[in-house]
Amino acid sequence: MKNQVDILILGAGASGLMLGSLLKGKDFLIIDNNPKIGAKILISGGGRCNITNGNVKPNNFVGEQRFVRNVIKRFDQHALLAWLAERELEPIVRKDHQYFCKSSAKELVYVFQKEISSRNIQLNTNIENIKKMGNGFEVLTSKGKIKAKKVVVATGGLSFPKLGATSIGYDIAKSFGHEVTTLSAGLVGFTVQPEQFFFKSLSGVATEVKITVGEKEINGSLLFAHKGISGPAVLDASLYWQKGKIEIDFMPTLNVKALKSSKKNVSNVLGLATRVAKTFLEKLNITDKPCNKLSSDEWLKIESFKAYSFAPAGTFGYSKAEVTKGGVMLDDIDASSMMSSKVDGLYFLGEVLDVTGELGGYNFQWAFSSAYVCAKGLE
Ligand SMILES: Cc1cc2nc3c(=O)[nH]c(=O)nc-3n(C[C@H](O)[C@H](O)[C@H](O)COP(=O)(O)OP(=O)(O)OC[C@H]3O[C@@H](n4cnc5c(N)ncnc54)[C@H](O)[C@@H]3O)c2cc1C
């Protein structure tokens, strides 16, 4: 094991690997507790990795907007796609401008494997502690001590602990006097209260909804799950939810006025899968019958599913969450280099920072953009 290096990168995830790829000619080492690099990349996007999005704006992120804009603009989705194309990775666009690997997330990991010599990567090594030593640092790992002039914290968040996630990045930040905002599971499903336990009978069914969380409105698909609700719209909603009520419009296209004289059975016209419609009608104690036979009261009851308000019991937690909300406060990070303004030579990248992207490739874009800015800062 190398025990002295100029730049020590903690974490061989998306941001650490991009940084390593951009540090050509420099003396650096990446350490990670996993037996392979890019563990999260490999399982991301259903195994195909949603690398970025054709439409990246600061408001796709929860985090200080000016900081996000300043970082993203230096290496945006176009720059990323061009960089990947030079390395023969041409992602394909799927729905909602999302760029995915053609066949497997391995394509992206392979790019990093080609860019970074294996001599610069040390796996199966747990990072345990870090101390400032003169002008540099000493990092304690499960395999011994490593001295470094500069340390880059690219250790990600708390989600998916089975893939190596630990709190080390936040611990390091705090030990150097950085503030860490409240952390919680993000891009994750909601558990529900007993009144919503009837959702369980719809487990596996998806439906188009509009979810309102505070000021934020999210349109998309909701998936009924065994323990609550999930699916893209719910995952995005989790980014804006702390506690309290959310409102779901289960029938965003319903126009009651136009239906009142219809002779069709109500379960067929609500814009819901029949199974969902029938479950909702049963819940409301309404027999399925032609629309023109429904009373005004019954229509009112049906419309309650257009503004179905309830307080989620919680979330599915870090074991299922795609990201961690919150992180190292941006106030003490220099957006032009990603360096700490408290400790010279200490840098933070990617998810460990207090920036979280919506679903759609934004989190990898953030990891890659922040890595690029850091690489420039290290020049
Ligand atoms: C199931 C899933 C699917 C996802 N899909 C997408 C997607 O399609 N598109 C998208 O944009 N985002 C997606 N994300 C989010 C994305 O993976 C992360 O935001 C991104 O990987 C963050 O990059 P990072 O470099 O900051 O951290 P990570 O990629 O998490 O890398 C951090 C690395 O540090 C290592 N580490 C942590 N603690 C220690 C320690 N103590 N010692 C040694 N090593 C340590 C970890 O093992 C890890 O390898 C997904 C996440 C999950 C969980």
The ligand as a Gaussian input file, in Angstrom:
#p B3LYP/6-31G(d) Opt

LIG

0 1
 C      -30.262000       2.274000      -6.184000
 C      -29.714000       3.604000      -6.634000
 C      -29.930000       4.033000      -7.916000
 C      -29.472000       5.290000      -8.322000
 N      -29.689000       5.668000      -9.617000
 C      -29.229000       6.871000     -10.035000
 C      -29.359000       7.247000     -11.397000
 O      -29.760000       6.460000     -12.261000
 N      -28.966000       8.516000     -11.741000
 C      -28.422000       9.400000     -10.820000
 O      -28.090000      10.525000     -11.188000
 N      -28.238000       9.024000      -9.545000
 C      -28.613000       7.791000      -9.143000
 N      -28.405000       7.412000      -7.841000
 C      -27.690000       8.344000      -6.933000
 C      -26.171000       8.280000      -7.219000
 O      -25.757000       6.930000      -7.218000
 C      -25.394000       9.051000      -6.165000
 O      -25.919000      10.334000      -5.981000
 C      -23.921000       9.164000      -6.595000
 O      -23.366000       7.870000      -6.681000
 C      -23.136000       9.992000      -5.594000
 O      -21.779000       9.968000      -5.968000
 P      -20.649000      10.154000      -4.866000
 O      -19.367000       9.976000      -5.562000
 O      -20.891000      11.389000      -4.102000
 O      -20.893000       8.958000      -3.833000
 P      -20.887000       7.389000      -4.090000
 O      -21.062000       7.071000      -5.520000
 O      -21.848000       6.826000      -3.109000
 O      -19.405000       6.969000      -3.702000
 C      -18.910000       7.049000      -2.393000
 C      -17.930000       5.910000      -2.189000
 O      -17.291000       6.072000      -0.907000
 C      -17.193000       4.814000      -0.283000
 N      -17.122000       4.966000       1.170000
 C      -18.035000       5.500000       2.012000
 N      -17.591000       5.422000       3.286000
 C      -16.365000       4.832000       3.244000
 C      -15.413000       4.460000       4.230000
 N      -15.607000       4.690000       5.546000
 N      -14.267000       3.856000       3.835000
 C      -14.033000       3.610000       2.517000
 N      -14.909000       3.939000       1.537000
 C      -16.071000       4.543000       1.898000
 C      -18.476000       4.106000      -0.689000
 O      -18.401000       2.718000      -0.560000
 C      -18.625000       4.561000      -2.137000
 O      -18.006000       3.663000      -3.041000
 C      -28.797000       6.134000      -7.414000
 C      -28.549000       5.686000      -6.124000
 C      -28.992000       4.428000      -5.730000
 C      -28.692000       3.966000      -4.326000

